[in-house]
Amino acid sequence: MTDFHRIRRLPPYVFEQVNRVKAAARNNGVDIIDLGMGNPDLDAPAHVIEKLKETIGKPRTDRYSASKGIPGLRRAQAAYYERRFGVKLNPDTQVVATLGSKEGFANMAQAITAPGDVILTPNPSYPIHAFGFLMAGGVIRSVPVEPDAQFFHAMERAVQHSIPKPIAVVVCYPSNPTATVASLDFYKDVVAFAKKNDLIVLSDLAYAELYFDDNEPPPSVLQVPGAMDVTVEFTSMSKTFSMAGWRMGFAVGNERLIAALSRVKSYLDYGAYTPIQVAAAAALNGPQECIAEMRETYKRRRDAMVDSFGRAGWDIPVPKASMFAWAPIPEPFRAMGSVEFSKLLIEKAEVAVAPGVGFGEHGDDYVRIAVVENEQRIRQAARNIRRFFEQAGTLHNVVPLSAAR
Ligand SMILES: Cc1ncc(COP(=O)(O)O)c(C=O)c1O
């Protein structure tokens, strides 16, 4: 059998290499402190779980549900946008529920991409931002993550030099993996640029509620007047309500784009299990203290991580948002690259992180640290790392175990 065209465009997840080393260590009984995957360890809010239990078994809940989401759920998402961003949405035409935001993003890429279409995506970035389009036959041109003049310079060059011209740009702030945040002024410039150059703006706002400065909640691109003409934005219940396994997210924005996504989805799925949708609506409509508590938990962990890793000799830029820190690989180890360094951390410090190159070639001098273990375990990770750095410092040459084998 020859190689499948689409599969050739999907290299094995880089993270798998590190996962294998992690699994081997665990098989040997090692207690790995796992700061790798952004998989929330917190519980979903109790009242949301109650709602789910209450709804299971009710009449008609076992049937196929609605592919674009039940009306009450779409209304709840519209109410969230109005409350949080002052953005009015028509729940019938400008909101669609998705099976997690990742599914929504990937199927939006399917909906709008013709083979050879050029899409501008940040590098490094959450993998589906590029691979959603690659799977759809598109071509990726990278732009920087930092929302500054360089970003617009790269966009200008892309518009001038890409053949054919790009059709869309992806923005993701707070960023996974870099935790970079963006201002509404930046979004104003993005929307103006997009309108001038006939680009669609796809905004991934999965970390909308995971921020640490109460005065600076991440804005939505849709707050920019006129953004609705060109924008779709994705949000997720995964991090906001620690409901990652429930697979519930949303796309909202431009009617034509939402209709295109809904059409593709109508061929593929029947929507999430109705009780999950009912409980998700209860989460959006219900008390919001659980979100503030989640934020506080991650903030304490972030502080513990920056403090303890700093004392271990690893200075980590303080993330303002998201559940991640984007940590430069300490100088003595940088040349080995992020995959080998990540393997070494597992083998020598019993700590797992995500290699930066898994998010794109421009990430290879970094690893991503997710604060998905409690403070005590984060501090333990720092102690392990300090011990490893001290031991490595006594060696003339640090040779990664995995490379030496
Ligand atoms: C930026 C970003 N977008 C989307 C997702 C996927 O979220 P969901 O669980 O809603 O599919 C993640 C998950 O880590 C993410 O970091």
The ligand as an SDF file (V2000), in Angstrom:
LIG
                    3D

 16 16  0  0  0  0  0  0  0  0999 V2000
   -5.1050   27.3240   22.1260 C   0  0  0  0  0  0  0  0  0  0  0  0
   -5.9570   26.1190   22.2560 C   0  0  0  0  0  0  0  0  0  0  0  0
   -7.0040   25.9840   21.4480 N   0  0  0  0  0  0  0  0  0  0  0  0
   -7.7990   24.9150   21.5130 C   0  0  0  0  0  0  0  0  0  0  0  0
   -7.5660   23.9170   22.4290 C   0  0  0  0  0  0  0  0  0  0  0  0
   -8.4690   22.7190   22.4130 C   0  0  0  0  0  0  0  0  0  0  0  0
   -9.4880   22.9040   23.2890 O   0  0  0  0  0  0  0  0  0  0  0  0
  -10.7840   21.9940   23.2570 P   0  0  0  0  0  0  0  0  0  0  0  0
  -10.6410   21.0720   24.4210 O   0  0  0  0  0  0  0  0  0  0  0  0
  -11.9060   22.9560   23.3930 O   0  0  0  0  0  0  0  0  0  0  0  0
  -10.8210   21.2600   21.9650 O   0  0  0  0  0  0  0  0  0  0  0  0
   -6.4930   23.9950   23.2900 C   0  0  0  0  0  0  0  0  0  0  0  0
   -6.2330   22.9190   24.2420 C   0  0  0  0  0  0  0  0  0  0  0  0
   -5.2420   22.8280   24.8880 O   0  0  0  0  0  0  0  0  0  0  0  0
   -5.6660   25.1290   23.1990 C   0  0  0  0  0  0  0  0  0  0  0  0
   -4.5980   25.2600   23.9810 O   0  0  0  0  0  0  0  0  0  0  0  0
  1  2  1  0
  2  3  1  0
  2 15  2  0
  3  4  2  0
  4  5  1  0
  5  6  1  0
  5 12  2  0
  6  7  1  0
  7  8  1  0
  8  9  2  0
  8 10  1  0
  8 11  1  0
 12 13  1  0
 12 15  1  0
 13 14  2  0
 15 16  1  0
M  END
$$$$
